[in-house]
Amino acid sequence: MMSRGWHFVAIACAIISSSGCDNSTLLLLDIQGVSSEIQTLLLHAELNGSPLGERREVPTSANEVGILLDAGVTGSFIATVEGLDRALCVITRGTTDTVLTGARRGRLTLSMAKVAMPACPSPK
């Protein structure tokens, strides 16, 4: 079995500011409950109701994801992870949120749960 590690997703440094990521805030997102039927994880993050870039693919082997934001960033932060099966249907989802207060580090836990109705892409 592959060991589950952690990965970084630089979502907002370049989007929110042109100052780069030298003085960044690191949020560690603990992802729990990823089942073996999940082939792809997609991460979406929002700050104060605005998306922080596009949805990003996260390795299914990751149990922690590091999200870099500009230093001192404040406001309402929401992270959503969707689990897709082989047919690219969303079959699990997890969401977590927090209020960022400018701290340099933070940790959130996100638990994946089955969705009531899988959402599959439309046939072409």
Secondary structure, DSSP 8 states (H G I E B T S, - for coil): ----EEEEE--SHHHH-TT-STTEEEEEEEEE---TT--EEEEEEEETTEE-SS-EEE-TTEEEEEEEEETT-EEEEEEEEEEE-TT--EEEEEEEEEEEES-SEEEEEEE-EEEEEEE-----
